[in-house]
Each structure stands twice: as C-alpha cells, then as structure tokens.
Amino acid sequence: MQDYPETVLEFEDRLPLAHRVASLLKRWLGGTHQGAVRLSHLDYCLDEFTFRFNRRTSRSRGKLFYRLMEQAAQVGPVTGGTIRGG
C-alpha cells in the first residue's frame, strides 16, 4: 500500500514535483508532437513520456536499450488501426 502524507505540510512539499512533471509533459507534447495528439493516441503518448521520464537520469544507456528490446520481444505487435483507435 502506498504511503500517503499525514499532514498538509507533507502534501504541499509534493506539489512542486507534480507541477514539474505536468510542465515537462506539456512541453514534451508541445515540442515532440507539436500539440497534435489525438485522444485516441494519448495513451501511447503517455506511455512513451513515462518511459522517457523514468529513464532520464539513467547512467547505463546500453542497458536501457537492451531492456527496451527485451520488452519489445515479449509484447505482441500493435497495428496502426489499434493505435488510431479503430
């Protein structure tokens, strides 16, 4: 079970971090996708953002590529129709 802040001060300490993540997401969507993300694509875009965000400070890029290829081999293919929501 996740730990929740017990006081208002603990909660307020986490707000700047949430704001930073939201700002990075908005900047990434605006820069990488130039704001042209449809609702049907949003799930995949958020997955990609999460992947990049979680690995932004990694020191072992080679291992990241290995893990990405490992995951790609374990997951079945996704068709264009599935991505477009069709």
Sequence and secondary structure as in RCSB ss.txt:
>XXXX:A:sequence
MQDYPETVLEFEDRLPLAHRVASLLKRWLGGTHQGAVRLSHLDYCLDEFTFRFNRRTSRSRGKLFYRLMEQAAQV
GPVTGGTIRGG
>XXXX:A:secstr
     SSHHHHHHHHHHHHHHHHHHHHHHHHHSTT   TTTHHHHHHHHHHHHHTTT S HHHHHHHHHHHHHHS
    HHHHTT 
